[in-house]
Amino acid sequence: MSNFYVSPSVSRTALNRFYSHFKADAEELHTLMIYENDALLVESASAPYTTEDKREIYSLSKSFCSTAIGFLIDAGKLSLDDRIIDLFPEQTPDVVSENLAAMRVRHVLSMNTGHAACVMGAMVREEDAVKGFLSQEVPYAPGTHFAYNTGATCLLSCIVEKITGMKLLDFLSWKLFMPLDITGVRWNQIDDGHNEGGCGIHVSVQDIAKLGLLYLHKGMWKGKRILSEEWVNAASSPISDNSCNGTPDWCAGYGYQFWVNAREGFRGDGAWGQLCVVLPKHNMVFALQTELGDMQSEMNAIMELADHIHDEDQGEPIVLPAYLPAKSKQKTAGIEQIWYQLDKNPMGFTGMSAGYDAARDAYRITFSTGCDQFILWAGDGHWEKSMLIAPMMKPKIVGLMSAKQPERQYVAASYEAEDGVVKLHVRYLNCPHRELITVETEGDRICVRFHAQDKLPPESLQLQGVRRGMI
């Protein structure tokens, strides 16, 4: 067990009931932190995960981006009623529709731009993302039609950079991350250099909890005012009507890049269950990193635990979700100490070798880019951790893939070797996902396949190469 703490006041029965909602290879809970006021109640991480892992949290990024806008509004550098076309006169199209002319900062913040759907895809295909945003049809009057729109949050990132002259990441490093002692953040960029805004931030569950505590305390941090109470109250209020949006916690209202919870409080959330849940009546913050499909069930479990977290019980042992590494039937699959020259591929790998390392009781795959070598380790019945740098390798929502940017891939892996095939069970520590990677040979050819469950573009699903000989 790593990163494990449970306050004596916490009901073990209630906590175990919460953990029982999550199962390996299905609805998974990787890390959890719960605070009541400023007191830590629960901190847990199931190996190979830790509460320090900096992971991509998808649309929970939006709540961090929104906070940057809050700083600008608090400082009088921006108004909720500023027109978008006035902020970007150089990128505004020659013909401006009535609805585009009426779009204001408050509409972009509340997912009420007047667009029929998300425009992020159109923005990232343009050399200038702002031009891409402003060129899209706006069929509804702003403020009248809720449409979840990652492109709108990307525009907020562009607004921050336009006003401050700083990248969104740098502005928040100054205004938010330094005061809250948050370090080591990554924020992916789109092709024109802006931070993605609506996705792409990499933070730990500890960092998520800090954002929640700042909002729980109405913008105060350790006795110091960081954000105005007016901003916190507005951002967490049900500004947009999203009552036709789906399950209860996704149709109870939407604020300034925060969802309003059906029963109490508000939250930032990201795909596959990355959550920052603020419950003011309970005086609690829940921060979670998960990989799951049913986020409504996750919210139900959180609310149940919040209601019963201090129940009396018999002090039963706590049973964390466990993600057990594979145990191999063979130490090797005959793919040993051979160098292969790889065909051209989107990951930029030019060559590789593979083999069993007795000293670490692990399988080792060495990838070369022609400039650097990286080793992917996979333990036999234990997790081995590695770091590689490559684009288009980490599983992700394909439509939000920052394809051209090499990114550090932090992974933990185990392996199984049998019948000429090596199966690598890989858990990514910098995103919610896991995948199976298989390595096999046929004659002089080698093939590495990434079974990424539709989370990689088709062109990056395999590497192929030709044998060059013994090392």
C-alpha positions, -999 to +999 in steps of 0.1 A: +000+000+000+013+034-009-002+068+000-026+053+025-042+071+054-076+069+070-086+092+099-098+073+131-131+092+127-139+075+094-163+046+093-144+016+079-178+000+069-188+031+049-154+033+032-153-004+023-188+000+008-175+029-013-144+009-024-166-021-034-181+000-062-148-003-081-134-034-097-102-042-115-104-040-153-138-025-151-149+005-129-115+014-114-106+038-086-069+047-087-065+075-062-087+092-036-084+121-012-112+133+011-110+165+032-134+178+058-127+215+063-089+214+062-085+180+078-075+150+057-099+121+062-088+097+036-058+094+013-055+062-007-038+049-039-038+014-053-005+002-067+010+010-091-006+045-087+003+071-062-013+104-051+017+123-065+012+110-101+007+140-125-022+127-147-041+141-175-076+148-161-095+157-193-123+182-188-115+188-151-089+211-168-119+234-175-122+243-138-085+253-136-089+274-168-120+290-154-101+300-123-077+320-145-106+340-159-117+346-123-084+362-115-087+385-145-122+395-135-112+401-099-084+423-111-107+443-134-088+432-165-118+415-180-156+417-177-182+390-180-200+414-204-170+419-227-179+410-263-158+382-278-154+400-311-141+431-292-114+410-276-102+396-309-108+423-336-080+410-358-094+375-360-131+385-364-146+375-398-155+402-422-192+393-419-203+391-383-236+374-375-260+389-350-255+359-326-217+361-329-218+398-321-239+391-290-215+365-276-199+376-244-174+362-219-202+350-196-216+329-224-182+312-231-177+305-195-212+289-191-212+268-223-239+290-237-221+304-267-249+297-291-230+269-309-250+237-316-221+215-305-184+215-295-162+234-319-128+222-306-122+199-336-127+228-360-104+251-339-075+227-338-076+222-376-070+259-382-036+276-380-052+302-357-075+287-332-093+319-324-101+324-361-114+288-361-137+296-332-150+329-346-156+314-381-181+287-368-218+291-373-237+304-342-273+292-348-286+301-313-287+334-295-260+332-268-274+324-234-303+304-248-287+270-257-264+248-235-239+228-255-209+213-238-180+229-258-143+222-251-136+247-278-152+274-257-127+267-229-099+267-254-110+302-263-108+311-226-071+300-227-067+323-257-083+352-238-059+347-209-029+349-232-043+379-251-048+399-219-018+389-199+008+381-226+014+349-207+006+313-215-024+300-194+000+276-176+024+304-167-004+328-156-018+301-133+016+292-121+019+327-108-016+333-095-027+298-084-001+271-084+026+290-064+002+301-036-012+265-034+023+249-036+014+230-068+044+221-090+053+199-119+022+207-139+019+200-176-007+215-199-008+203-235-008+228-263-027+230-296-008+235-328-009+273-326+008+272-292-021+280-269-027+257-239-057+235-246-077+250-218-106+226-218-084+195-215-048+185-213-037+196-178-017+170-159-020+174-121-021+150-091-051+141-070-034+162-043-035+192-066-072+185-074-080+185-037-063+218-033-084+234-060-115+220-042-104+233-009-099+268-023-134+268-036-148+252-005-134+281+015-148+307-009-114+317-024-094+317+009-062+297+012-046+293+046-061+326+058-052+345+027-076+357+000-067+342-033-100+345-053-130+367-045-160+352-029-181+368-056-163+348-082-166+315-063-203+319-058-209+328-094-187+300-108-205+274-087-241+286-094-265+270-119-261+297-146-270+275-176-300+253-179-288+218-189-319+200-178-320+180-210-284+168-207-288+134-192-284+118-157-292+137-125-258+151-118-253+163-154-286+181-157-288+201-124-272+232-139-238+245-151-218+274-138-185+289-150-168+256-160-182+238-129-211+214-129-238+218-102-245+186-083-280+173-081-280+169-043-255+193-030-226+214-040-207+215-073-177+199-091-152+199-118-151+167-137-133+149-166-139+119-187-136+085-171-143+099-137-117+125-128-135+145-101-132+175-078-164+174-058-171+203-033-199+197-008-203+228+013-231+215+036-209+185+045-178+209+046-160+183+024-140+179-007-136+147-027-108+143-052-106+112-074-087+098-103-104+068-119-110+049-151-146+041-154-177+046-176-205+052-152-198+085-136-233+089-122-227+057-102-195+073-090-213+104-079-239+082-061-212+064-042-195+097-032-227+111-018-235+079+001-200+080+016-203+116+025-236+109+044-221+079+063-184+087+066-186+092+104-210+063+112-201+040+140-188+006+131-167-024+143-134-012+129-133-038+101-101-040+079-101-017+049-100-035+016-086-013-012-092-020-048-063-041-061-047-042-095-025-073-095+004-076-120+005-105-144+026-136-137+043-150-167+043-188-176+076-184-194+105-160-189+110-155-226+090-160-258+120-164-281+122-127-288+157-122-275+187-099-280+178-090-316+180-055-331+151-045-353+150-015-376+115-001-375+094+012-403+085+049-402+058+055-376+040+084-358+058+077-325+092+084-341+108+052-330+135+040-354+147+008-338+141-016-310+153-048-292+136-070-266+147-095-240+144-109-205+166-093-178+173-118-150+187-092-126+153-074-125+131-104-133+116-083-159+112-081-197+130-052-213+121-035-246+146-008-258+132+018-282+154+042-301+144+074-318+178+077-336+186+103-310+176+088-276+170+053-262+141+045-239+135+013-220+100-001-213+103-025-184+076-051-175+079-071-143+071-108-139+044-107-112+054-072-101+050-037-115+081-021-132+080+017-139+094+034-169+095+067-187+094+071-225+090+102-247+069+099-278+039+115-295+007+095-301+015+067-277-005+075-246-042+064-249-065+094-250-097+106-264-087+105-301-105+138-310-085+156-283-051+141-292-022+165-293-007+144-320+025+164-329+038+169-294+062+144-279+051+137-243+067+119-214+049+086-209+051+074-173+040+037-171+040+007-149+039-027-166+040-064-161+043-091-187+033-126-198+054-146-223+039-177-241+038-193-275+061-167-291+041-137-279+050-113-252+020-095-237+027-063-218+000-052-194+006-014-192-009+011-168-002+047-177+006+068-146+000+101-164-035+094-177-065+073-166-059+045-190-044+011-193-037-010-224-023-043-237+008-042-259+018-074-277+051-082-293+056-110-317+078-120-346+072-137-379+104-146-399+126-116-399+097-092-391+086-079-357+053-064-348+044-044-317+006-039-314-011-014-291-046-026-281-058+008-269-096+003-270-101+031-296-080+056-276-053+059-303-055+070-339-054+040-363-020+049-377-003+046-343-017+011-333+013-008-343+051-007-350+067-030-375+103-036-384+129-059-399+156-080-381+191-067-383+208-094-363+222-105-329+235-078-305 
